[in-house]
Amino acid sequence: MSTQSVFKRCSCRDRDGRKLGTRCPNLRRPGGAWNPTHGRWAYQLELPTHPGQRRRQLRRSTFDTRDAATAEREHARALLALASDEPTVAVEIADMLLSVLSGTPLPDRDTIARRVRAGLPATVTTTVGEYLRSWLTSRRNLQSVQPSTLIANESHIDVHLTPHLGAIPLVKLRVEHIEAMFTAIADRNTAIDIARQSDDPAIRASVRGLRTTGPATMHRIRATLRKALNDAIRRSNNRLMDFNPAAHINLPSGVRPKARVWTAKAVQRWRDTGERPSPVMVWTPQQAGEFLDYAEYHDIVLYPLFTLILHRALRRGEAVGLPDTAVDLDNLILSVTQQMATHGYTPVIKNVKSDSGNRVMALAEPTGAVLRAHHARRARWKLACGAAWPDTGLFFVQPDGQPWHPNTVTDRFEALVHAAGLPPIRLHDLRHCAATYLKAAGADLKDIQELLGHSSAAMTDVYTSVIVELDVERAKAEAAAKLLPRHRRGQRPAA
């Protein structure tokens, strides 16, 4: 290639307003040397063409020095040389060079070389955000993907992946980009925690309703990205990547936290500082009994559902979606076969999560008494509604016969806990309470595993903190129910 392929040009115009470009007389000195103070350095490079296409050249003219222009010209030559004797690849690389905007660096040679060696297209301009959106659309057409999985994928993409990685070209995504995303997520968690502990009410209010992103969620976010990138690599006709950076990310352990008991000392510290010893908290039997007393008096409609969860460790969705036919009050047997889940905010009935979740359990007499009272109360509601009563087939319904929304049940529970002045736990922690009381009442780990519907005893062990202050009889279901002391105050309102 002639040295004349590196030259100077300027933006001066002639009398008719046309750019002079390389024809400007001021570009050279009288002796013919380049004028160091006028114009910008440029280069041009002949490019391979598509069959039947006229000649084409790569021209770039944004350089302050001749060396810079020469270096980029050599970079472009090195990229073209990757094609060896393959005309199709040479044309692909030429197309890529022409697509690079002026002032933007040319693609990294090693990156393009890896793609060429792997038999991939020389370049793909798709961004991470664009690809993730198209990937999610394609997954919606797969019957094997559960709606809840799609919702989780979409949440991960919209809330985390696209904001942090969306603008990066897919072929340029690196481990460092993903690590930076998780660092930013952790920094946000820290900022929320600091704001929640501030003495300034306005600062605390600024983060009200915001949720931190825990280790388990971070692992699920990475799993979504890893799956999407694996699919990009597996595309047989036009693979988009040859390397999955999400497979090389180290995250904090997603091990579930151990449950901790609201001892007197822990409660006092919480009242003084608002601090919880663990994300998973368990009431003492005395506290659980106080809650049931309060719920029976102030929310008789949901009191039976809360009692069942505390006695038999049902998940929220299993209790809300419990079929009427699954409750045998004569023989005190309960079958768990389905649950009410939420897809977004929409409640849907679906099968339980696994074979181990499909289970049959015995009910203690105190539990049966509460459920019988609910059954009789529900019959009165139905009589009052008459023909307007809907046939949902569910055991727990609202006074008008409509099913409960799972989120409403959670909201009602949290309001009751707050109003009762009890230390806070989540609705799901009632399940942990049930497992803990069973452990203290003498049940072994296998019994508790079957009750909880876990496929692994290791998973069950997380839920079975031992309450050291308990001194109770060592029996199982009956003893566990009797662990909840009841001290009713006043008369329960009629429903």
BAMAR-251697 format. One record per residue (C-alpha): x, y, z; residue in three letters. Coordinates in steps of 0.05 Angstrom, whole numbers. Example, Ala and Ser with C-alpha at 12.3 -4.5 7.8 and 13.67 -1.06 7.14 Angstrom:
<nodes>
<node east="246" north="-90" up="156" res="ALA"/>
<node east="273" north="-21" up="143" res="SER"/>
</nodes>
This chain:
<nodes>
<node east="0" north="0" up="0" res="MET"/>
<node east="29" north="67" up="-19" res="SER"/>
<node east="50" north="116" up="35" res="THR"/>
<node east="2" north="164" up="1" res="GLN"/>
<node east="-53" north="125" up="37" res="SER"/>
<node east="-36" north="168" up="98" res="VAL"/>
<node east="-47" north="242" up="84" res="PHE"/>
<node east="-77" north="307" up="109" res="LYS"/>
<node east="-143" north="339" up="95" res="ARG"/>
<node east="-182" north="399" up="123" res="CYS"/>
<node east="-251" north="429" up="125" res="SER"/>
<node east="-235" north="492" up="85" res="CYS"/>
<node east="-285" north="510" up="30" res="ARG"/>
<node east="-278" north="543" up="-39" res="ASP"/>
<node east="-317" north="604" up="-62" res="ARG"/>
<node east="-377" north="560" up="-80" res="ASP"/>
<node east="-380" north="531" up="-9" res="GLY"/>
<node east="-352" north="463" up="-29" res="ARG"/>
<node east="-302" north="429" up="18" res="LYS"/>
<node east="-231" north="429" up="-8" res="LEU"/>
<node east="-211" north="367" up="31" res="GLY"/>
<node east="-143" north="344" up="5" res="THR"/>
<node east="-141" north="400" up="-47" res="ARG"/>
<node east="-131" north="457" up="3" res="CYS"/>
<node east="-66" north="494" up="-15" res="PRO"/>
<node east="-53" north="508" up="59" res="ASN"/>
<node east="-42" north="434" up="74" res="LEU"/>
<node east="29" north="438" up="48" res="ARG"/>
<node east="87" north="486" up="56" res="ARG"/>
<node east="118" north="519" up="-5" res="PRO"/>
<node east="171" north="465" up="-7" res="GLY"/>
<node east="119" north="409" up="-10" res="GLY"/>
<node east="124" north="385" up="63" res="ALA"/>
<node east="60" north="377" up="104" res="TRP"/>
<node east="39" north="439" up="143" res="ASN"/>
<node east="40" north="419" up="217" res="PRO"/>
<node east="-12" north="471" up="237" res="THR"/>
<node east="-65" north="460" up="184" res="HIS"/>
<node east="-113" north="402" up="173" res="GLY"/>
<node east="-121" north="333" up="206" res="ARG"/>
<node east="-86" north="269" up="189" res="TRP"/>
<node east="-125" north="216" up="152" res="ALA"/>
<node east="-117" north="149" up="117" res="TYR"/>
<node east="-152" north="109" up="65" res="GLN"/>
<node east="-153" north="34" up="54" res="LEU"/>
<node east="-179" north="-7" up="-4" res="GLU"/>
<node east="-232" north="-57" up="20" res="LEU"/>
<node east="-258" north="-124" up="-7" res="PRO"/>
<node east="-325" north="-117" up="-41" res="THR"/>
<node east="-388" north="-159" up="-48" res="HIS"/>
<node east="-395" north="-193" up="-117" res="PRO"/>
<node east="-416" north="-142" up="-169" res="GLY"/>
<node east="-403" north="-83" up="-123" res="GLN"/>
<node east="-360" north="-24" up="-142" res="ARG"/>
<node east="-294" north="-11" up="-106" res="ARG"/>
<node east="-299" north="17" up="-36" res="ARG"/>
<node east="-250" north="48" up="12" res="GLN"/>
<node east="-244" north="59" up="86" res="LEU"/>
<node east="-229" north="133" up="99" res="ARG"/>
<node east="-218" north="160" up="170" res="ARG"/>
<node east="-194" north="231" up="183" res="SER"/>
<node east="-196" north="249" up="257" res="THR"/>
<node east="-123" north="241" up="276" res="PHE"/>
<node east="-77" north="294" up="307" res="ASP"/>
<node east="-13" north="259" up="285" res="THR"/>
<node east="12" north="219" up="226" res="ARG"/>
<node east="32" north="163" up="274" res="ASP"/>
<node east="-39" north="156" up="300" res="ALA"/>
<node east="-68" north="152" up="230" res="ALA"/>
<node east="-14" north="101" up="209" res="THR"/>
<node east="-27" north="59" up="271" res="ALA"/>
<node east="-101" north="54" up="258" res="GLU"/>
<node east="-90" north="39" up="185" res="ARG"/>
<node east="-45" north="-19" up="206" res="GLU"/>
<node east="-98" north="-41" up="256" res="HIS"/>
<node east="-149" north="-43" up="199" res="ALA"/>
<node east="-100" north="-83" up="156" res="ARG"/>
<node east="-90" north="-133" up="213" res="ALA"/>
<node east="-165" north="-143" up="218" res="LEU"/>
<node east="-171" north="-155" up="144" res="LEU"/>
<node east="-113" north="-204" up="147" res="ALA"/>
<node east="-154" north="-249" up="194" res="LEU"/>
<node east="-196" north="-270" up="134" res="ALA"/>
<node east="-135" north="-306" up="103" res="SER"/>
<node east="-161" north="-333" up="36" res="ASP"/>
<node east="-235" north="-332" up="54" res="GLU"/>
<node east="-269" north="-278" up="12" res="PRO"/>
<node east="-334" north="-282" up="51" res="THR"/>
<node east="-299" north="-269" up="117" res="VAL"/>
<node east="-259" north="-212" up="85" res="ALA"/>
<node east="-323" north="-179" up="62" res="VAL"/>
<node east="-354" north="-187" up="132" res="GLU"/>
<node east="-294" north="-153" up="164" res="ILE"/>
<node east="-297" north="-98" up="112" res="ALA"/>
<node east="-370" north="-86" up="127" res="ASP"/>
<node east="-353" north="-82" up="201" res="MET"/>
<node east="-298" north="-31" up="188" res="LEU"/>
<node east="-345" north="13" up="148" res="LEU"/>
<node east="-398" north="9" up="204" res="SER"/>
<node east="-352" north="39" up="256" res="VAL"/>
<node east="-369" north="112" up="269" res="LEU"/>
<node east="-317" north="165" up="259" res="SER"/>
<node east="-278" north="178" up="322" res="GLY"/>
<node east="-296" north="110" up="351" res="THR"/>
<node east="-239" north="59" up="359" res="PRO"/>
<node east="-237" north="-1" up="313" res="LEU"/>
<node east="-256" north="-69" up="343" res="PRO"/>
<node east="-204" north="-106" up="383" res="ASP"/>
<node east="-165" north="-152" up="338" res="ARG"/>
<node east="-161" north="-210" up="388" res="ASP"/>
<node east="-236" north="-208" up="398" res="THR"/>
<node east="-249" north="-213" up="323" res="ILE"/>
<node east="-195" north="-266" up="316" res="ALA"/>
<node east="-229" north="-311" up="368" res="ARG"/>
<node east="-295" north="-305" up="331" res="ARG"/>
<node east="-264" north="-320" up="263" res="VAL"/>
<node east="-228" north="-381" up="291" res="ARG"/>
<node east="-293" north="-406" up="323" res="ALA"/>
<node east="-330" north="-399" up="256" res="GLY"/>
<node east="-373" north="-342" up="283" res="LEU"/>
<node east="-394" north="-279" up="245" res="PRO"/>
<node east="-338" north="-229" up="249" res="ALA"/>
<node east="-380" north="-179" up="287" res="THR"/>
<node east="-449" north="-173" up="318" res="VAL"/>
<node east="-476" north="-104" up="336" res="THR"/>
<node east="-531" north="-130" up="381" res="THR"/>
<node east="-528" north="-101" up="452" res="THR"/>
<node east="-538" north="-142" up="515" res="VAL"/>
<node east="-605" north="-108" up="527" res="GLY"/>
<node east="-630" north="-122" up="457" res="GLU"/>
<node east="-609" north="-194" up="460" res="TYR"/>
<node east="-640" north="-206" up="529" res="LEU"/>
<node east="-706" north="-178" up="506" res="ARG"/>
<node east="-708" north="-222" up="444" res="SER"/>
<node east="-686" north="-282" up="486" res="TRP"/>
<node east="-743" north="-271" up="535" res="LEU"/>
<node east="-793" north="-266" up="477" res="THR"/>
<node east="-768" north="-333" up="450" res="SER"/>
<node east="-775" north="-366" up="518" res="ARG"/>
<node east="-849" north="-346" up="521" res="ARG"/>
<node east="-861" north="-393" up="463" res="ASN"/>
<node east="-833" north="-453" up="501" res="LEU"/>
<node east="-885" north="-494" up="538" res="GLN"/>
<node east="-831" north="-524" up="582" res="SER"/>
<node east="-817" north="-457" up="616" res="VAL"/>
<node east="-863" north="-442" up="675" res="GLN"/>
<node east="-898" north="-373" up="677" res="PRO"/>
<node east="-866" north="-359" up="745" res="SER"/>
<node east="-797" north="-371" up="714" res="THR"/>
<node east="-812" north="-323" up="658" res="LEU"/>
<node east="-835" north="-270" up="708" res="ILE"/>
<node east="-770" north="-279" up="748" res="ALA"/>
<node east="-729" north="-275" up="684" res="ASN"/>
<node east="-765" north="-211" up="663" res="GLU"/>
<node east="-755" north="-180" up="731" res="SER"/>
<node east="-681" north="-195" up="731" res="HIS"/>
<node east="-674" north="-166" up="661" res="ILE"/>
<node east="-714" north="-103" up="673" res="ASP"/>
<node east="-690" north="-87" up="744" res="VAL"/>
<node east="-617" north="-107" up="741" res="HIS"/>
<node east="-588" north="-134" up="676" res="LEU"/>
<node east="-612" north="-82" up="627" res="THR"/>
<node east="-598" north="-20" up="670" res="PRO"/>
<node east="-527" north="-43" up="685" res="HIS"/>
<node east="-507" north="-83" up="622" res="LEU"/>
<node east="-559" north="-66" up="569" res="GLY"/>
<node east="-518" north="-16" up="528" res="ALA"/>
<node east="-456" north="-61" up="522" res="ILE"/>
<node east="-448" north="-96" up="455" res="PRO"/>
<node east="-461" north="-170" up="467" res="LEU"/>
<node east="-394" north="-191" up="437" res="VAL"/>
<node east="-358" north="-143" up="485" res="LYS"/>
<node east="-390" north="-167" up="549" res="LEU"/>
<node east="-336" north="-187" up="599" res="ARG"/>
<node east="-331" north="-215" up="669" res="VAL"/>
<node east="-311" north="-146" up="693" res="GLU"/>
<node east="-377" north="-116" up="669" res="HIS"/>
<node east="-418" north="-167" up="708" res="ILE"/>
<node east="-375" north="-160" up="770" res="GLU"/>
<node east="-386" north="-85" up="767" res="ALA"/>
<node east="-462" north="-97" up="764" res="MET"/>
<node east="-462" north="-139" up="827" res="PHE"/>
<node east="-417" north="-89" up="862" res="THR"/>
<node east="-467" north="-34" up="846" res="ALA"/>
<node east="-524" north="-78" up="872" res="ILE"/>
<node east="-486" north="-90" up="937" res="ALA"/>
<node east="-472" north="-15" up="943" res="ASP"/>
<node east="-546" north="0" up="936" res="ARG"/>
<node east="-561" north="-51" up="990" res="ASN"/>
<node east="-512" north="-15" up="1036" res="THR"/>
<node east="-542" north="53" up="1021" res="ALA"/>
<node east="-612" north="27" up="1037" res="ILE"/>
<node east="-590" north="-4" up="1102" res="ASP"/>
<node east="-554" north="60" up="1123" res="ILE"/>
<node east="-615" north="102" up="1106" res="ALA"/>
<node east="-661" north="57" up="1145" res="ARG"/>
<node east="-618" north="68" up="1208" res="GLN"/>
<node east="-614" north="143" up="1200" res="SER"/>
<node east="-638" north="189" up="1255" res="ASP"/>
<node east="-669" north="234" up="1201" res="ASP"/>
<node east="-743" north="214" up="1188" res="PRO"/>
<node east="-738" north="242" up="1117" res="ALA"/>
<node east="-679" north="197" up="1101" res="ILE"/>
<node east="-715" north="136" up="1129" res="ARG"/>
<node east="-777" north="154" up="1089" res="ALA"/>
<node east="-736" north="159" up="1025" res="SER"/>
<node east="-722" north="84" up="1026" res="VAL"/>
<node east="-790" north="62" up="1052" res="ARG"/>
<node east="-815" north="6" up="1009" res="GLY"/>
<node east="-747" north="-6" up="976" res="LEU"/>
<node east="-721" north="-77" up="980" res="ARG"/>
<node east="-649" north="-99" up="983" res="THR"/>
<node east="-624" north="-153" up="937" res="THR"/>
<node east="-600" north="-213" up="978" res="GLY"/>
<node east="-548" north="-265" up="961" res="PRO"/>
<node east="-600" north="-316" up="937" res="ALA"/>
<node east="-631" north="-265" up="889" res="THR"/>
<node east="-562" north="-247" up="863" res="MET"/>
<node east="-550" north="-320" up="847" res="HIS"/>
<node east="-616" north="-323" up="810" res="ARG"/>
<node east="-598" north="-260" up="770" res="ILE"/>
<node east="-533" north="-292" up="750" res="ARG"/>
<node east="-570" north="-356" up="732" res="ALA"/>
<node east="-616" north="-317" up="685" res="THR"/>
<node east="-557" north="-284" up="651" res="LEU"/>
<node east="-518" north="-348" up="647" res="ARG"/>
<node east="-576" north="-385" up="615" res="LYS"/>
<node east="-587" north="-329" up="564" res="ALA"/>
<node east="-514" north="-327" up="544" res="LEU"/>
<node east="-510" north="-403" up="539" res="ASN"/>
<node east="-568" north="-400" up="491" res="ASP"/>
<node east="-531" north="-347" up="450" res="ALA"/>
<node east="-471" north="-393" up="446" res="ILE"/>
<node east="-513" north="-453" up="426" res="ARG"/>
<node east="-548" north="-419" up="367" res="ARG"/>
<node east="-525" north="-465" up="310" res="SER"/>
<node east="-537" north="-420" up="250" res="ASN"/>
<node east="-511" north="-353" up="276" res="ASN"/>
<node east="-479" north="-360" up="344" res="ARG"/>
<node east="-473" north="-293" up="378" res="LEU"/>
<node east="-418" north="-310" up="428" res="MET"/>
<node east="-362" north="-359" up="439" res="ASP"/>
<node east="-351" north="-346" up="514" res="PHE"/>
<node east="-399" north="-340" up="573" res="ASN"/>
<node east="-372" north="-290" up="624" res="PRO"/>
<node east="-430" north="-303" up="672" res="ALA"/>
<node east="-402" north="-373" up="684" res="ALA"/>
<node east="-340" north="-342" up="716" res="HIS"/>
<node east="-372" north="-298" up="769" res="ILE"/>
<node east="-361" north="-311" up="843" res="ASN"/>
<node east="-418" north="-288" up="887" res="LEU"/>
<node east="-429" north="-289" up="962" res="PRO"/>
<node east="-457" north="-354" up="988" res="SER"/>
<node east="-532" north="-361" up="978" res="GLY"/>
<node east="-537" north="-405" up="1040" res="VAL"/>
<node east="-603" north="-393" up="1075" res="ARG"/>
<node east="-595" north="-358" up="1142" res="PRO"/>
<node east="-609" north="-397" up="1206" res="LYS"/>
<node east="-672" north="-380" up="1243" res="ALA"/>
<node east="-663" north="-341" up="1307" res="ARG"/>
<node east="-711" north="-337" up="1366" res="VAL"/>
<node east="-741" north="-273" up="1392" res="TRP"/>
<node east="-713" north="-281" up="1462" res="THR"/>
<node east="-726" north="-227" up="1515" res="ALA"/>
<node east="-657" north="-197" up="1503" res="LYS"/>
<node east="-667" north="-196" up="1426" res="ALA"/>
<node east="-736" north="-164" up="1434" res="VAL"/>
<node east="-707" north="-109" up="1479" res="GLN"/>
<node east="-651" north="-95" up="1430" res="ARG"/>
<node east="-702" north="-91" up="1373" res="TRP"/>
<node east="-745" north="-42" up="1413" res="ARG"/>
<node east="-683" north="1" up="1427" res="ASP"/>
<node east="-651" north="-1" up="1358" res="THR"/>
<node east="-699" north="-33" up="1308" res="GLY"/>
<node east="-647" north="-86" up="1294" res="GLU"/>
<node east="-665" north="-158" up="1278" res="ARG"/>
<node east="-616" north="-214" up="1296" res="PRO"/>
<node east="-630" north="-251" up="1230" res="SER"/>
<node east="-673" north="-244" up="1168" res="PRO"/>
<node east="-709" north="-307" up="1192" res="VAL"/>
<node east="-740" north="-298" up="1261" res="MET"/>
<node east="-781" north="-345" up="1303" res="VAL"/>
<node east="-829" north="-328" up="1359" res="TRP"/>
<node east="-826" north="-364" up="1425" res="THR"/>
<node east="-889" north="-405" up="1439" res="PRO"/>
<node east="-912" north="-350" up="1487" res="GLN"/>
<node east="-907" north="-298" up="1431" res="GLN"/>
<node east="-941" north="-344" up="1381" res="ALA"/>
<node east="-998" north="-355" up="1431" res="GLY"/>
<node east="-1005" north="-280" up="1441" res="GLU"/>
<node east="-1010" north="-271" up="1366" res="PHE"/>
<node east="-1065" north="-323" up="1358" res="LEU"/>
<node east="-1103" north="-292" up="1416" res="ASP"/>
<node east="-1098" north="-224" up="1383" res="TYR"/>
<node east="-1116" north="-251" up="1314" res="ALA"/>
<node east="-1176" north="-289" up="1340" res="GLU"/>
<node east="-1204" north="-226" up="1371" res="TYR"/>
<node east="-1186" north="-176" up="1316" res="HIS"/>
<node east="-1186" north="-217" up="1251" res="ASP"/>
<node east="-1230" north="-279" up="1260" res="ILE"/>
<node east="-1235" north="-287" up="1185" res="VAL"/>
<node east="-1161" north="-302" up="1175" res="LEU"/>
<node east="-1147" north="-329" up="1245" res="TYR"/>
<node east="-1159" north="-402" up="1223" res="PRO"/>
<node east="-1110" north="-396" up="1165" res="LEU"/>
<node east="-1056" north="-368" up="1210" res="PHE"/>
<node east="-1070" north="-423" up="1261" res="THR"/>
<node east="-1063" north="-478" up="1208" res="LEU"/>
<node east="-996" north="-449" up="1184" res="ILE"/>
<node east="-970" north="-445" up="1256" res="LEU"/>
<node east="-993" north="-516" up="1272" res="HIS"/>
<node east="-977" north="-552" up="1207" res="ARG"/>
<node east="-925" north="-509" up="1172" res="ALA"/>
<node east="-962" north="-496" up="1106" res="LEU"/>
<node east="-933" north="-447" up="1057" res="ARG"/>
<node east="-974" north="-384" up="1045" res="ARG"/>
<node east="-995" north="-407" up="975" res="GLY"/>
<node east="-1013" north="-477" up="1001" res="GLU"/>
<node east="-1058" north="-448" up="1054" res="ALA"/>
<node east="-1092" north="-396" up="1009" res="VAL"/>
<node east="-1101" north="-447" up="953" res="GLY"/>
<node east="-1123" north="-505" up="999" res="LEU"/>
<node east="-1180" north="-543" up="965" res="PRO"/>
<node east="-1243" north="-555" up="1005" res="ASP"/>
<node east="-1238" north="-629" up="988" res="THR"/>
<node east="-1168" north="-633" up="1017" res="ALA"/>
<node east="-1192" north="-621" up="1089" res="VAL"/>
<node east="-1222" north="-682" up="1124" res="ASP"/>
<node east="-1249" north="-653" up="1190" res="LEU"/>
<node east="-1280" north="-720" up="1211" res="ASP"/>
<node east="-1214" north="-758" up="1210" res="ASN"/>
<node east="-1169" north="-697" up="1221" res="LEU"/>
<node east="-1129" north="-708" up="1157" res="ILE"/>
<node east="-1105" north="-654" up="1109" res="LEU"/>
<node east="-1077" north="-663" up="1039" res="SER"/>
<node east="-1032" north="-612" up="1006" res="VAL"/>
<node east="-1036" north="-619" up="930" res="THR"/>
<node east="-1040" north="-548" up="902" res="GLN"/>
<node east="-1022" north="-477" up="917" res="GLN"/>
<node east="-1042" north="-407" up="897" res="MET"/>
<node east="-982" north="-371" up="866" res="ALA"/>
<node east="-977" north="-301" up="837" res="THR"/>
<node east="-955" north="-287" up="766" res="HIS"/>
<node east="-938" north="-214" up="773" res="GLY"/>
<node east="-998" north="-194" up="815" res="TYR"/>
<node east="-1046" north="-243" up="784" res="THR"/>
<node east="-1063" north="-303" up="829" res="PRO"/>
<node east="-1064" north="-371" up="795" res="VAL"/>
<node east="-1076" north="-442" up="821" res="ILE"/>
<node east="-1020" north="-491" up="805" res="LYS"/>
<node east="-993" north="-556" up="831" res="ASN"/>
<node east="-945" north="-557" up="890" res="VAL"/>
<node east="-872" north="-547" up="875" res="LYS"/>
<node east="-849" north="-619" up="877" res="SER"/>
<node east="-868" north="-691" up="894" res="ASP"/>
<node east="-843" north="-680" up="964" res="SER"/>
<node east="-890" north="-620" up="970" res="GLY"/>
<node east="-949" north="-665" up="953" res="ASN"/>
<node east="-963" north="-692" up="1022" res="ARG"/>
<node east="-1015" north="-716" up="1072" res="VAL"/>
<node east="-1013" north="-696" up="1145" res="MET"/>
<node east="-1050" north="-709" up="1209" res="ALA"/>
<node east="-1083" north="-652" up="1247" res="LEU"/>
<node east="-1082" north="-644" up="1322" res="ALA"/>
<node east="-1149" north="-636" up="1356" res="GLU"/>
<node east="-1138" north="-562" up="1373" res="PRO"/>
<node east="-1124" north="-549" up="1300" res="THR"/>
<node east="-1186" north="-589" up="1279" res="GLY"/>
<node east="-1230" north="-549" up="1328" res="ALA"/>
<node east="-1208" north="-483" up="1297" res="VAL"/>
<node east="-1220" north="-509" up="1226" res="LEU"/>
<node east="-1289" north="-536" up="1244" res="ARG"/>
<node east="-1308" north="-469" up="1272" res="ALA"/>
<node east="-1285" north="-436" up="1208" res="HIS"/>
<node east="-1325" north="-486" up="1166" res="HIS"/>
<node east="-1388" north="-470" up="1205" res="ALA"/>
<node east="-1375" north="-396" up="1200" res="ARG"/>
<node east="-1364" north="-402" up="1125" res="ARG"/>
<node east="-1432" north="-438" up="1119" res="ALA"/>
<node east="-1465" north="-377" up="1151" res="ARG"/>
<node east="-1429" north="-330" up="1102" res="TRP"/>
<node east="-1454" north="-373" up="1045" res="LYS"/>
<node east="-1525" north="-371" up="1071" res="LEU"/>
<node east="-1523" north="-296" up="1077" res="ALA"/>
<node east="-1496" north="-287" up="1006" res="CYS"/>
<node east="-1546" north="-334" up="974" res="GLY"/>
<node east="-1540" north="-341" up="899" res="ALA"/>
<node east="-1484" north="-290" up="897" res="ALA"/>
<node east="-1437" north="-339" up="932" res="TRP"/>
<node east="-1382" north="-361" up="883" res="PRO"/>
<node east="-1361" north="-434" up="879" res="ASP"/>
<node east="-1286" north="-428" up="885" res="THR"/>
<node east="-1274" north="-497" up="914" res="GLY"/>
<node east="-1226" north="-467" up="966" res="LEU"/>
<node east="-1227" north="-479" up="1040" res="PHE"/>
<node east="-1206" north="-409" up="1061" res="PHE"/>
<node east="-1246" north="-354" up="1028" res="VAL"/>
<node east="-1268" north="-283" up="1045" res="GLN"/>
<node east="-1337" north="-270" up="1076" res="PRO"/>
<node east="-1366" north="-258" up="1006" res="ASP"/>
<node east="-1338" north="-325" up="981" res="GLY"/>
<node east="-1283" north="-295" up="939" res="GLN"/>
<node east="-1213" north="-325" up="944" res="PRO"/>
<node east="-1159" north="-290" up="982" res="TRP"/>
<node east="-1103" north="-256" up="945" res="HIS"/>
<node east="-1038" north="-281" up="975" res="PRO"/>
<node east="-1010" north="-211" up="982" res="ASN"/>
<node east="-1072" north="-189" up="1020" res="THR"/>
<node east="-1061" north="-245" up="1070" res="VAL"/>
<node east="-990" north="-222" up="1080" res="THR"/>
<node east="-1011" north="-150" up="1090" res="ASP"/>
<node east="-1064" north="-170" up="1141" res="ARG"/>
<node east="-1014" north="-213" up="1178" res="PHE"/>
<node east="-962" north="-157" up="1183" res="GLU"/>
<node east="-1015" north="-107" up="1206" res="ALA"/>
<node east="-1037" north="-155" up="1261" res="LEU"/>
<node east="-965" north="-166" up="1285" res="VAL"/>
<node east="-953" north="-91" up="1288" res="HIS"/>
<node east="-1019" north="-77" up="1323" res="ALA"/>
<node east="-1006" north="-132" up="1374" res="ALA"/>
<node east="-939" north="-101" up="1392" res="GLY"/>
<node east="-901" north="-165" up="1377" res="LEU"/>
<node east="-831" north="-168" up="1349" res="PRO"/>
<node east="-835" north="-173" up="1273" res="PRO"/>
<node east="-832" north="-238" up="1234" res="ILE"/>
<node east="-853" north="-252" up="1162" res="ARG"/>
<node east="-915" north="-293" up="1147" res="LEU"/>
<node east="-868" north="-347" up="1119" res="HIS"/>
<node east="-834" north="-348" up="1188" res="ASP"/>
<node east="-897" north="-379" up="1218" res="LEU"/>
<node east="-874" north="-441" up="1179" res="ARG"/>
<node east="-806" north="-436" up="1213" res="HIS"/>
<node east="-841" north="-429" up="1280" res="CYS"/>
<node east="-880" north="-493" up="1267" res="ALA"/>
<node east="-816" north="-531" up="1250" res="ALA"/>
<node east="-781" north="-504" up="1311" res="THR"/>
<node east="-838" north="-523" up="1358" res="TYR"/>
<node east="-841" north="-593" up="1328" res="LEU"/>
<node east="-766" north="-600" up="1340" res="LYS"/>
<node east="-774" north="-578" up="1412" res="ALA"/>
<node east="-833" north="-625" up="1420" res="ALA"/>
<node east="-791" north="-685" up="1401" res="GLY"/>
<node east="-801" north="-695" up="1327" res="ALA"/>
<node east="-739" north="-718" up="1289" res="ASP"/>
<node east="-712" north="-685" up="1227" res="LEU"/>
<node east="-745" north="-735" up="1180" res="LYS"/>
<node east="-814" north="-720" up="1210" res="ASP"/>
<node east="-804" north="-646" up="1201" res="ILE"/>
<node east="-777" north="-655" up="1131" res="GLN"/>
<node east="-840" north="-692" up="1110" res="GLU"/>
<node east="-885" north="-641" up="1144" res="LEU"/>
<node east="-851" north="-583" up="1109" res="LEU"/>
<node east="-852" north="-618" up="1043" res="GLY"/>
<node east="-776" north="-612" up="1032" res="HIS"/>
<node east="-739" north="-658" up="985" res="SER"/>
<node east="-676" north="-652" up="1026" res="SER"/>
<node east="-663" north="-658" up="1100" res="ALA"/>
<node east="-606" north="-607" up="1092" res="ALA"/>
<node east="-658" north="-556" up="1071" res="MET"/>
<node east="-701" north="-573" up="1131" res="THR"/>
<node east="-644" north="-562" up="1180" res="ASP"/>
<node east="-646" north="-487" up="1165" res="VAL"/>
<node east="-715" north="-483" up="1196" res="TYR"/>
<node east="-704" north="-522" up="1260" res="THR"/>
<node east="-672" north="-475" up="1311" res="SER"/>
<node east="-679" north="-502" up="1381" res="VAL"/>
<node east="-711" north="-458" up="1433" res="ILE"/>
<node east="-667" north="-468" up="1493" res="VAL"/>
<node east="-718" north="-440" up="1542" res="GLU"/>
<node east="-771" north="-491" up="1527" res="LEU"/>
<node east="-789" north="-544" up="1577" res="ASP"/>
<node east="-844" north="-584" up="1544" res="VAL"/>
<node east="-870" north="-655" up="1537" res="GLU"/>
<node east="-834" north="-694" up="1482" res="ARG"/>
<node east="-892" north="-712" up="1436" res="ALA"/>
<node east="-905" north="-693" up="1364" res="LYS"/>
<node east="-967" north="-663" up="1331" res="ALA"/>
<node east="-1010" north="-658" up="1393" res="GLU"/>
<node east="-953" north="-632" up="1436" res="ALA"/>
<node east="-933" north="-582" up="1383" res="ALA"/>
<node east="-1003" north="-552" up="1382" res="ALA"/>
<node east="-1006" north="-550" up="1458" res="LYS"/>
<node east="-940" north="-510" up="1459" res="LEU"/>
<node east="-980" north="-448" up="1441" res="LEU"/>
<node east="-1010" north="-421" up="1506" res="PRO"/>
<node east="-1075" north="-384" up="1497" res="ARG"/>
<node east="-1097" north="-328" up="1544" res="HIS"/>
<node east="-1159" north="-297" up="1513" res="ARG"/>
<node east="-1179" north="-228" up="1535" res="ARG"/>
<node east="-1252" north="-207" up="1524" res="GLY"/>
<node east="-1302" north="-239" up="1478" res="GLN"/>
<node east="-1288" north="-257" up="1406" res="ARG"/>
<node east="-1331" north="-215" up="1359" res="PRO"/>
<node east="-1386" north="-251" up="1321" res="ALA"/>
<node east="-1376" north="-259" up="1246" res="ALA"/>
</nodes>
